[in-house]
């Protein structure tokens, strides 16, 4: 079984996502993402996917899952399933 994200990992993921979103206007559909942002988010995304698969999806609310997916789509400019 995959290990669940620790409290510290969740806090770090939240901080990274919040930093990215704070730099952009709330109504702006485009966001500016640096390569460092992409690198950091890629690491966090891997932890998220592992935790989500290991827990059968019950560790995070559907609303929060959708927020993470929308941020992923904005950063990488593509739709994920």
Beta strands, then each sheet from edge to edge (+ up, - down):
end
